[in-house]
Amino acid sequence: MSSETSRTVVDLDLTDPVEKARAELKAALAAIEEKANVPKRVARATERGTAKARTFAQKNPALAVAAVVGVAAVVGAVVWGAVRLYTRPGR
């Protein structure tokens, strides 16, 4: 269990109701913080995506190069099309 997940879990062995309520409140606040912290979630998703891309590139270098070239061609075509539409005479 990760440290972030362990912060949102309540120890069920607590017998004192006050301590149990405190633990539940602490876990709820940690869960809210985890859910609301968008930059942290984006950073984690980026790290996961980067790790997957590196693994893919190590296993299939030719396909990785082809994917990069394909993405660059699509981005170039989209930018070219947008500029062409913007600069078209008769607007």
mmCIF file of the C-alpha atoms, coordinates in Angstrom:
data_MODEL
# 
_entry.id   MODEL 
# 
loop_
_atom_site.group_PDB 
_atom_site.id 
_atom_site.type_symbol 
_atom_site.label_atom_id 
_atom_site.label_alt_id 
_atom_site.label_comp_id 
_atom_site.label_asym_id 
_atom_site.label_entity_id 
_atom_site.label_seq_id 
_atom_site.pdbx_PDB_ins_code 
_atom_site.Cartn_x 
_atom_site.Cartn_y 
_atom_site.Cartn_z 
_atom_site.occupancy 
_atom_site.B_iso_or_equiv 
_atom_site.pdbx_formal_charge 
_atom_site.auth_seq_id 
_atom_site.auth_comp_id 
_atom_site.auth_asym_id 
_atom_site.auth_atom_id 
_atom_site.pdbx_PDB_model_num 
ATOM 1  C CA . MET A 1 1  ? 0.000   0.000  0.000   1.00 0.00 ? 1  MET A CA 1 
ATOM 2  C CA . SER A 1 2  ? 1.414   3.393  -0.941  1.00 0.00 ? 2  SER A CA 1 
ATOM 3  C CA . SER A 1 3  ? 1.998   6.117  1.626   1.00 0.00 ? 3  SER A CA 1 
ATOM 4  C CA . GLU A 1 4  ? -0.758  8.232  0.073   1.00 0.00 ? 4  GLU A CA 1 
ATOM 5  C CA . THR A 1 5  ? -3.261  5.398  0.297   1.00 0.00 ? 5  THR A CA 1 
ATOM 6  C CA . SER A 1 6  ? -2.242  4.539  3.851   1.00 0.00 ? 6  SER A CA 1 
ATOM 7  C CA . ARG A 1 7  ? -3.036  8.099  4.911   1.00 0.00 ? 7  ARG A CA 1 
ATOM 8  C CA . THR A 1 8  ? -6.649  7.613  3.819   1.00 0.00 ? 8  THR A CA 1 
ATOM 9  C CA . VAL A 1 9  ? -7.235  4.313  5.630   1.00 0.00 ? 9  VAL A CA 1 
ATOM 10 C CA . VAL A 1 10 ? -8.688  4.167  9.147   1.00 0.00 ? 10 VAL A CA 1 
ATOM 11 C CA . ASP A 1 11 ? -7.360  1.657  11.671  1.00 0.00 ? 11 ASP A CA 1 
ATOM 12 C CA . LEU A 1 12 ? -10.372 -0.507 12.497  1.00 0.00 ? 12 LEU A CA 1 
ATOM 13 C CA . ASP A 1 13 ? -8.829  -1.748 15.764  1.00 0.00 ? 13 ASP A CA 1 
ATOM 14 C CA . LEU A 1 14 ? -9.414  1.572  17.538  1.00 0.00 ? 14 LEU A CA 1 
ATOM 15 C CA . THR A 1 15 ? -11.761 1.154  20.495  1.00 0.00 ? 15 THR A CA 1 
ATOM 16 C CA . ASP A 1 16 ? -11.861 4.723  21.803  1.00 0.00 ? 16 ASP A CA 1 
ATOM 17 C CA . PRO A 1 17 ? -14.657 6.511  19.896  1.00 0.00 ? 17 PRO A CA 1 
ATOM 18 C CA . VAL A 1 18 ? -12.866 9.866  20.081  1.00 0.00 ? 18 VAL A CA 1 
ATOM 19 C CA . GLU A 1 19 ? -9.654  8.430  18.640  1.00 0.00 ? 19 GLU A CA 1 
ATOM 20 C CA . LYS A 1 20 ? -11.641 6.598  15.977  1.00 0.00 ? 20 LYS A CA 1 
ATOM 21 C CA . ALA A 1 21 ? -13.471 9.825  15.018  1.00 0.00 ? 21 ALA A CA 1 
ATOM 22 C CA . ARG A 1 22 ? -10.149 11.672 14.840  1.00 0.00 ? 22 ARG A CA 1 
ATOM 23 C CA . ALA A 1 23 ? -8.668  8.941  12.661  1.00 0.00 ? 23 ALA A CA 1 
ATOM 24 C CA . GLU A 1 24 ? -11.710 9.024  10.358  1.00 0.00 ? 24 GLU A CA 1 
ATOM 25 C CA . LEU A 1 25 ? -11.535 12.822 10.085  1.00 0.00 ? 25 LEU A CA 1 
ATOM 26 C CA . LYS A 1 26 ? -7.812  12.688 9.371   1.00 0.00 ? 26 LYS A CA 1 
ATOM 27 C CA . ALA A 1 27 ? -8.358  10.030 6.692   1.00 0.00 ? 27 ALA A CA 1 
ATOM 28 C CA . ALA A 1 28 ? -11.215 11.998 5.128   1.00 0.00 ? 28 ALA A CA 1 
ATOM 29 C CA . LEU A 1 29 ? -9.135  15.185 4.992   1.00 0.00 ? 29 LEU A CA 1 
ATOM 30 C CA . ALA A 1 30 ? -6.213  13.294 3.480   1.00 0.00 ? 30 ALA A CA 1 
ATOM 31 C CA . ALA A 1 31 ? -8.518  11.792 0.836   1.00 0.00 ? 31 ALA A CA 1 
ATOM 32 C CA . ILE A 1 32 ? -9.935  15.240 0.000   1.00 0.00 ? 32 ILE A CA 1 
ATOM 33 C CA . GLU A 1 33 ? -6.440  16.692 -0.241  1.00 0.00 ? 33 GLU A CA 1 
ATOM 34 C CA . GLU A 1 34 ? -5.336  13.846 -2.497  1.00 0.00 ? 34 GLU A CA 1 
ATOM 35 C CA . LYS A 1 35 ? -8.356  14.257 -4.769  1.00 0.00 ? 35 LYS A CA 1 
ATOM 36 C CA . ALA A 1 36 ? -8.125  18.064 -4.955  1.00 0.00 ? 36 ALA A CA 1 
ATOM 37 C CA . ASN A 1 37 ? -4.381  18.285 -5.556  1.00 0.00 ? 37 ASN A CA 1 
ATOM 38 C CA . VAL A 1 38 ? -4.546  18.420 -9.348  1.00 0.00 ? 38 VAL A CA 1 
ATOM 39 C CA . PRO A 1 39 ? -0.896  19.413 -9.988  1.00 0.00 ? 39 PRO A CA 1 
ATOM 40 C CA . LYS A 1 40 ? 0.283   16.427 -7.955  1.00 0.00 ? 40 LYS A CA 1 
ATOM 41 C CA . ARG A 1 41 ? -2.065  14.087 -9.847  1.00 0.00 ? 41 ARG A CA 1 
ATOM 42 C CA . VAL A 1 42 ? -0.926  15.496 -13.207 1.00 0.00 ? 42 VAL A CA 1 
ATOM 43 C CA . ALA A 1 43 ? 2.720   15.051 -12.193 1.00 0.00 ? 43 ALA A CA 1 
ATOM 44 C CA . ARG A 1 44 ? 2.086   11.412 -11.268 1.00 0.00 ? 44 ARG A CA 1 
ATOM 45 C CA . ALA A 1 45 ? 0.238   10.749 -14.529 1.00 0.00 ? 45 ALA A CA 1 
ATOM 46 C CA . THR A 1 46 ? 3.079   12.362 -16.466 1.00 0.00 ? 46 THR A CA 1 
ATOM 47 C CA . GLU A 1 47 ? 5.629   10.196 -14.657 1.00 0.00 ? 47 GLU A CA 1 
ATOM 48 C CA . ARG A 1 48 ? 3.609   7.061  -15.441 1.00 0.00 ? 48 ARG A CA 1 
ATOM 49 C CA . GLY A 1 49 ? 3.260   8.051  -19.107 1.00 0.00 ? 49 GLY A CA 1 
ATOM 50 C CA . THR A 1 50 ? 6.956   8.830  -19.395 1.00 0.00 ? 50 THR A CA 1 
ATOM 51 C CA . ALA A 1 51 ? 7.872   5.484  -17.845 1.00 0.00 ? 51 ALA A CA 1 
ATOM 52 C CA . LYS A 1 52 ? 5.536   3.659  -20.254 1.00 0.00 ? 52 LYS A CA 1 
ATOM 53 C CA . ALA A 1 53 ? 6.996   5.548  -23.234 1.00 0.00 ? 53 ALA A CA 1 
ATOM 54 C CA . ARG A 1 54 ? 10.558  4.732  -22.169 1.00 0.00 ? 54 ARG A CA 1 
ATOM 55 C CA . THR A 1 55 ? 9.699   1.053  -21.757 1.00 0.00 ? 55 THR A CA 1 
ATOM 56 C CA . PHE A 1 56 ? 7.999   1.018  -25.154 1.00 0.00 ? 56 PHE A CA 1 
ATOM 57 C CA . ALA A 1 57 ? 10.983  2.763  -26.775 1.00 0.00 ? 57 ALA A CA 1 
ATOM 58 C CA . GLN A 1 58 ? 13.422  0.277  -25.229 1.00 0.00 ? 58 GLN A CA 1 
ATOM 59 C CA . LYS A 1 59 ? 11.395  -2.724 -26.373 1.00 0.00 ? 59 LYS A CA 1 
ATOM 60 C CA . ASN A 1 60 ? 10.461  -1.373 -29.832 1.00 0.00 ? 60 ASN A CA 1 
ATOM 61 C CA . PRO A 1 61 ? 12.862  1.384  -30.927 1.00 0.00 ? 61 PRO A CA 1 
ATOM 62 C CA . ALA A 1 62 ? 11.743  1.337  -34.583 1.00 0.00 ? 62 ALA A CA 1 
ATOM 63 C CA . LEU A 1 63 ? 8.067   1.635  -33.647 1.00 0.00 ? 63 LEU A CA 1 
ATOM 64 C CA . ALA A 1 64 ? 8.912   4.424  -31.204 1.00 0.00 ? 64 ALA A CA 1 
ATOM 65 C CA . VAL A 1 65 ? 10.659  6.393  -33.949 1.00 0.00 ? 65 VAL A CA 1 
ATOM 66 C CA . ALA A 1 66 ? 7.719   5.785  -36.281 1.00 0.00 ? 66 ALA A CA 1 
ATOM 67 C CA . ALA A 1 67 ? 5.301   6.979  -33.587 1.00 0.00 ? 67 ALA A CA 1 
ATOM 68 C CA . VAL A 1 68 ? 7.315   10.166 -33.015 1.00 0.00 ? 68 VAL A CA 1 
ATOM 69 C CA . VAL A 1 69 ? 7.458   10.869 -36.755 1.00 0.00 ? 69 VAL A CA 1 
ATOM 70 C CA . GLY A 1 70 ? 3.714   10.203 -37.071 1.00 0.00 ? 70 GLY A CA 1 
ATOM 71 C CA . VAL A 1 71 ? 2.831   12.502 -34.189 1.00 0.00 ? 71 VAL A CA 1 
ATOM 72 C CA . ALA A 1 72 ? 5.106   15.225 -35.581 1.00 0.00 ? 72 ALA A CA 1 
ATOM 73 C CA . ALA A 1 73 ? 3.436   14.912 -39.001 1.00 0.00 ? 73 ALA A CA 1 
ATOM 74 C CA . VAL A 1 74 ? -0.044  15.169 -37.500 1.00 0.00 ? 74 VAL A CA 1 
ATOM 75 C CA . VAL A 1 75 ? 0.893   18.188 -35.367 1.00 0.00 ? 75 VAL A CA 1 
ATOM 76 C CA . GLY A 1 76 ? 2.521   19.833 -38.388 1.00 0.00 ? 76 GLY A CA 1 
ATOM 77 C CA . ALA A 1 77 ? -0.560  19.217 -40.537 1.00 0.00 ? 77 ALA A CA 1 
ATOM 78 C CA . VAL A 1 78 ? -2.860  20.651 -37.872 1.00 0.00 ? 78 VAL A CA 1 
ATOM 79 C CA . VAL A 1 79 ? -0.710  23.767 -37.459 1.00 0.00 ? 79 VAL A CA 1 
ATOM 80 C CA . TRP A 1 80 ? -0.402  24.194 -41.232 1.00 0.00 ? 80 TRP A CA 1 
ATOM 81 C CA . GLY A 1 81 ? -4.172  23.841 -41.642 1.00 0.00 ? 81 GLY A CA 1 
ATOM 82 C CA . ALA A 1 82 ? -4.896  26.336 -38.861 1.00 0.00 ? 82 ALA A CA 1 
ATOM 83 C CA . VAL A 1 83 ? -2.482  28.911 -40.318 1.00 0.00 ? 83 VAL A CA 1 
ATOM 84 C CA . ARG A 1 84 ? -3.895  28.356 -43.796 1.00 0.00 ? 84 ARG A CA 1 
ATOM 85 C CA . LEU A 1 85 ? -7.434  28.933 -42.565 1.00 0.00 ? 85 LEU A CA 1 
ATOM 86 C CA . TYR A 1 86 ? -6.396  32.042 -40.661 1.00 0.00 ? 86 TYR A CA 1 
ATOM 87 C CA . THR A 1 87 ? -4.481  33.595 -43.557 1.00 0.00 ? 87 THR A CA 1 
ATOM 88 C CA . ARG A 1 88 ? -6.981  32.650 -46.272 1.00 0.00 ? 88 ARG A CA 1 
ATOM 89 C CA . PRO A 1 89 ? -8.011  35.662 -48.372 1.00 0.00 ? 89 PRO A CA 1 
ATOM 90 C CA . GLY A 1 90 ? -11.626 36.817 -48.242 1.00 0.00 ? 90 GLY A CA 1 
ATOM 91 C CA . ARG A 1 91 ? -12.105 36.419 -44.508 1.00 0.00 ? 91 ARG A CA 1 
# 
